[in-house]
C-alpha cells in the first residue's frame, strides 16, 4: 500500500494544479476488474469485482485538494470455485483527492482512501460463516470531463484492499483487486 501511495504521489507531480471541486455529487460503476483475488487460510481464489459507488466531494482543504466521501456496494465473485460464490460488501470511504488540469474541460485526480466495510456477507449464505466489519483501503486515479458547465462524465482506475475479519470459527480473508469504472457527476 505504501508503494502504491508513493507511486501516486510521484505521478501527481507531473500535472498543473487546478482548483478542486467543492460541491460535486457523482455515481460510478466499477465494471471491470483485473488482478483481483481473495485469500483465505493461505489459499487464493480469483475474483471478478463489480461495485456501485455514490460519492460526494466537498471540503476543499487546499487549493487543489478536497475530501470525497463515498458509499460503495461491492461484489467479489469467486470465478474459479463451483457455483461462483460471492462476497458482498457495504463500504463507507473517505478519500483525499488532489486535482490537476489535463485539458481545458478535463481534470484528473489522484487520491488515497480509507474506509470501513460495515457489512461483509457471503452469497449464497453459508451456515456458520460470518464476518465482522473490516477496514478498507484504496488508491485511485480518476478523470472528470465537463460536457456542460456543471455536468460531466468520469472515469477511474482503483486499487482496493479489504481486510475481512472472520467471526468466531470463520477464518479471516483478504479481498483485493484493481477495477476500472465510469460514471456521471454534477458540480453544484
RALINPE-V198353 format. One record per helix or strand. SS is the DSSP state (~ for helix, > for strand). FROM is the first residue (numbers start at 1). TO is the last residue. If there is no record, write none. Layout:
# RALINPE-V198353
ss=SS from=FROM to=TO
ss=SS from=FROM to=TO
This chain:
# RALINPE-V198353
ss=~ from=2 to=12
ss=> from=16 to=17
ss=> from=24 to=40
ss=> from=43 to=62
ss=> from=65 to=78
ss=> from=86 to=103
ss=> from=106 to=123
ss=> from=131 to=131
ss=> from=134 to=146
ss=> from=151 to=164
ss=> from=166 to=166
ss=> from=173 to=187
